Amino acid sequence: MEGVERGALRVRVTAAPDKGKANSRAMKVLAAALGVPASRIRIVSGEKSRDKVVEVAELTIEELTRRLADRT
């Protein structure tokens, strides 16, 4: 996790963008940062793009923001 940039959360992974490996790794990194199972995170849009919109099930934006703030 690299932080917030222009209103978006920046996650960097070293996995190749091959057969969803980078997406899978990014979801695992995000899940660990938020303290939720990776199964609760899904890509809403941008699956084949560098920019993605994700949904975290059962987590409000307020709780998500708090958890990210607690990491800093």
Residue pairs with C-beta under 8 A, 6 or more apart in sequence:
1 9
1 10
1 11
1 29
1 30
1 33
1 71
2 10
2 11
2 12
3 9
3 10
3 72
4 10
4 68
8 51
9 30
9 68
11 26
11 29
11 30
13 22
13 25
13 26
13 29
14 25
15 21
15 22
15 24
15 25
15 26
16 22
17 23
20 47
23 43
23 47
23 52
26 52
27 38
27 41
27 42
27 43
27 54
28 38
30 38
30 41
30 54
30 56
31 37
31 38
31 40
31 41
33 67
33 68
33 71
34 41
34 56
34 59
34 64
34 67
34 68
35 67
36 56
36 58
36 59
40 56
40 57
40 58
40 59
41 54
41 55
41 56
41 57
42 54
42 55
42 57
43 52
43 53
43 54
44 52
44 53
44 54
44 55
45 52
45 53
46 52
46 53
56 64
59 67
